[in-house]
Amino acid sequence: MPAAGGEQNIKRYNRAEPLIGLHIPKCGGSSLQKVLQGWFGRSYFTHYFQEKIGKKPRRWDQSWQWWLFPLLSGKPRCIYGHFNNNRGTGVEAYYPHADQFFAILRDPLEIVISRYFLAKKMGEGRFRDGKAVPIQRKFHNVNEFVSAQIKRPVFTDYLPGLGDCSSYFELFESKFILIGTLEHIQDSVDRLADVLEMPRVAAPHLNPAPRDEDVMPDLKEAFLQAHALDYSLYQYALDCRSQGNRP
């Protein structure tokens, strides 16, 4: 990881190549989709599991839209969605030659808590692999859910593999045009606009879920200790903001 106060060398954007946006759950993805749709138009493609019917995302580079829409609009391509390695929908399984990415990170514990409350809000409307899976069937409260996530990584399941890189920090510097943070979403969207040479726009706040339970302090501390790598990656994203990670 770069030394504190050092400058991150974020990858320069190449509009001739597709841009892959890695939507880490509960990191402002619903809001960012609206922004990306406005910027890329019909050259914007999504990558999401259709949970109600148990259908995996399609592979866009094998479709006629992939070639026709950018040709007609003159706009670069962008694919955005949940690239989940654990479900066989990771970026390397679909686009193994992709080499420019961006992602928005968030405090890892806040991600897990937010996932629980969104699932709680969805109730019987929460599906996975074509089956209704209300979270209340498995977890009675937020503390049970957070406890179950103690040993599971928050970010790396959604990132590309390291390949020739020695660390995720090197991966960020060699293949990412931007690492933003949800806590500073407007700043992140503004920086992304500048890198892409797109107009700056307001970042909407979408898909919130109310919270009516608290996480025990001891459990919070245990989570922080178990997720040192996730918090190091999150700190890297915060440092990118403070240092202005423009190429």
VOGU-3710 file (C-alpha; in Angstrom, 3 decimals, decimal comma):
1> mpaaggeqni> 0,000/0,000/0,000  1,355/3,464/-0,821  2,775/5,366/2,085  0,535/7,846/3,849  0,560/11,118/1,989  1,910/9,466/-1,187  0,219/9,795/-4,568  -1,755/6,911/-6,051  -1,016/6,263/-9,726  -4,496/5,530/-11,035
11> krynraepli> -4,792/4,125/-14,580  -5,529/6,516/-17,449  -8,938/5,959/-19,094  -9,014/4,655/-22,672  -12,415/5,338/-24,249  -11,669/2,898/-27,080  -11,809/0,009/-24,613  -14,850/-1,065/-22,543  -15,082/0,245/-18,991  -16,203/-2,193/-16,300
21> glhipkcggs> -17,972/-0,757/-13,255  -17,841/-3,093/-10,257  -21,022/-2,634/-8,241  -20,244/-3,806/-4,727  -23,608/-4,325/-2,968  -24,851/-1,393/-0,881  -22,236/1,010/-2,242  -24,559/3,391/-4,072  -25,015/1,271/-7,169  -28,675/2,128/-7,737
31> slqkvlqgwf> -27,804/5,816/-7,655  -24,779/5,393/-9,903  -26,784/3,476/-12,493  -28,838/6,597/-13,185  -25,684/8,618/-13,709  -24,091/6,039/-16,012  -27,255/5,692/-18,097  -27,207/9,418/-18,708  -23,550/9,441/-19,696  -23,340/6,326/-21,886
41> grsyfthyfq> -26,875/6,054/-23,249  -27,468/2,836/-25,185  -23,772/1,989/-24,875  -24,416/1,325/-21,179  -24,911/-2,363/-20,330  -25,833/-3,990/-17,023  -24,557/-7,174/-15,391  -27,050/-8,490/-12,836  -28,381/-11,895/-11,838  -32,150/-12,100/-12,461
51> ekigkkprrw> -32,942/-13,549/-9,062  -36,667/-14,176/-9,539  -36,043/-16,539/-12,433  -32,560/-17,711/-11,446  -30,937/-16,421/-14,635  -27,291/-15,358/-14,841  -26,263/-12,107/-16,576  -25,754/-12,232/-20,325  -22,358/-11,767/-21,928  -22,632/-8,522/-23,880
61> dqswqwwlfp> -19,557/-8,780/-26,085  -21,243/-11,646/-27,925  -24,348/-9,592/-28,770  -25,198/-7,338/-31,723  -26,015/-4,468/-29,348  -22,401/-4,455/-28,147  -21,204/-3,485/-31,620  -24,163/-1,518/-32,996  -25,052/0,887/-30,185  -21,577/2,454/-29,800
71> llsgkprciy> -21,318/2,702/-33,593  -24,609/4,589/-33,833  -24,055/6,843/-30,819  -20,294/7,365/-30,963  -20,173/6,745/-27,225  -17,772/4,407/-25,411  -18,984/1,185/-23,798  -19,610/0,698/-20,104  -20,744/-2,445/-18,280  -21,883/-2,084/-14,682
81> ghfnnnrgtg> -23,124/-4,650/-12,192  -22,526/-7,291/-9,544  -19,502/-9,235/-10,776  -19,617/-11,915/-8,090  -16,811/-14,483/-8,208  -18,578/-16,818/-5,788  -21,590/-17,160/-8,070  -19,655/-17,686/-11,281  -20,452/-14,195/-12,555  -17,095/-12,556/-11,812
91> veayyphadq> -15,501/-10,277/-14,374  -12,860/-12,819/-15,402  -15,548/-15,405/-16,143  -17,264/-12,995/-18,538  -14,672/-10,489/-19,773  -11,231/-12,011/-19,121  -9,425/-9,391/-21,234  -10,948/-6,349/-19,499  -8,321/-4,119/-17,949  -9,997/-0,859/-16,921
101> ffailrdple> -12,363/-0,686/-13,980  -13,877/1,601/-11,405  -15,561/0,918/-8,076  -17,191/2,718/-5,165  -16,286/1,403/-1,698  -17,856/2,017/1,695  -17,114/1,315/5,335  -17,242/-2,522/5,300  -19,357/-2,866/8,440  -21,855/-0,343/7,080
111> ivisryflak> -22,133/-2,441/3,922  -23,019/-5,562/5,901  -25,510/-3,729/8,115  -27,118/-2,093/5,091  -27,425/-5,443/3,331  -29,342/-6,820/6,299  -31,799/-3,943/6,502  -32,446/-3,936/2,759  -33,188/-7,669/2,910  -35,441/-7,086/5,918
121> kmgegrfrdg> -37,287/-4,369/4,005  -37,796/-6,703/1,021  -39,380/-9,432/3,165  -41,031/-12,091/0,993  -39,918/-10,165/-2,079  -36,289/-11,194/-1,598  -35,304/-13,869/-4,139  -32,191/-15,891/-4,889  -31,781/-18,412/-7,688  -35,495/-18,280/-8,441
131> kavpiqrkfh> -36,672/-18,906/-4,868  -38,084/-16,547/-2,264  -35,617/-16,293/0,623  -36,825/-13,809/3,265  -33,894/-13,044/5,515  -36,068/-13,529/8,583  -36,123/-17,281/7,887  -32,411/-17,507/8,702  -31,539/-14,500/10,866  -33,697/-13,161/13,678
141> nvnefvsaqi> -31,840/-9,864/14,050  -28,984/-7,762/12,731  -26,484/-9,160/15,241  -27,028/-12,708/14,002  -26,484/-11,527/10,436  -23,306/-9,570/11,208  -21,943/-12,530/13,201  -22,425/-14,760/10,167  -20,383/-12,322/8,034  -17,360/-12,145/10,338
151> krpvftdylp> -15,261/-14,543/8,247  -16,529/-13,494/4,811  -14,659/-10,871/2,757  -16,621/-7,760/1,858  -14,841/-6,455/-1,246  -12,641/-9,101/-2,837  -15,478/-11,373/-4,005  -16,433/-8,573/-6,396  -12,965/-7,589/-7,632  -10,858/-9,061/-10,447
161> glgdcssyfe> -8,186/-11,573/-9,530  -4,714/-10,290/-8,796  -3,126/-11,872/-11,867  0,436/-10,535/-12,090  -0,202/-7,986/-9,329  1,299/-8,619/-5,919  -1,551/-6,963/-3,997  -4,956/-5,370/-4,431  -3,295/-1,965/-4,082  -1,145/-2,725/-7,119
171> lfeskfilig> -4,268/-3,982/-8,918  -6,016/-0,677/-8,188  -3,091/1,324/-9,539  -2,655/-0,741/-12,692  -6,266/-1,376/-13,749  -8,620/1,106/-12,036  -9,428/4,559/-13,368  -11,172/5,493/-10,109  -11,762/4,188/-6,595  -14,473/6,235/-4,891
181> tlehiqdsvd> -16,367/6,109/-1,607  -20,085/6,139/-0,905  -19,585/8,450/2,057  -18,394/11,049/-0,482  -20,557/9,955/-3,400  -20,931/13,368/-5,021  -17,182/13,903/-4,973  -16,687/10,395/-6,394  -19,179/11,022/-9,211  -17,549/14,367/-9,982
191> rladvlempr> -14,100/12,777/-10,170  -15,432/9,984/-12,371  -17,045/12,567/-14,668  -13,730/14,377/-14,999  -11,809/11,184/-15,778  -14,384/10,142/-18,407  -14,717/13,708/-19,747  -18,447/13,572/-19,063  -20,603/16,404/-17,653  -20,805/16,629/-13,885
201> vaaphlnpap> -24,265/15,706/-12,562  -25,947/15,370/-9,186  -25,722/11,910/-7,630  -29,241/10,827/-6,567  -29,802/8,967/-3,296  -31,787/5,817/-4,108  -32,793/2,527/-2,475  -32,393/3,432/1,228  -33,692/1,067/3,926  -34,770/2,134/7,427
211> rdedvmpdlk> -32,833/0,840/10,433  -34,602/-0,174/13,622  -31,955/-2,360/15,316  -28,464/-1,738/16,713  -25,287/-3,792/16,406  -23,635/-4,699/19,706  -20,348/-2,819/20,352  -18,386/-6,034/20,989  -19,586/-7,418/17,670  -18,526/-4,245/15,867
221> eaflqahald> -15,050/-4,564/17,335  -14,818/-8,227/16,348  -15,860/-7,361/12,806  -13,232/-4,619/12,499  -10,475/-6,946/13,683  -11,529/-9,708/11,281  -11,611/-7,446/8,222  -8,196/-5,804/8,205  -7,784/-6,188/4,428  -11,227/-4,765/3,678
231> yslyqyaldc> -10,521/-1,744/5,848  -7,120/-1,268/4,210  -8,795/-1,185/0,801  -11,406/1,226/2,106  -8,684/3,484/3,507  -6,990/3,420/0,108  -10,218/4,729/-1,431  -10,376/7,509/1,159  -6,755/8,409/0,424  -7,517/8,586/-3,300
241> rsqgnrp> -10,158/11,216/-2,574  -7,902/13,334/-0,385  -5,068/13,185/-2,931  -7,138/13,700/-6,065  -6,508/10,520/-8,076  -6,716/11,972/-11,568  -4,335/10,535/-14,164
//
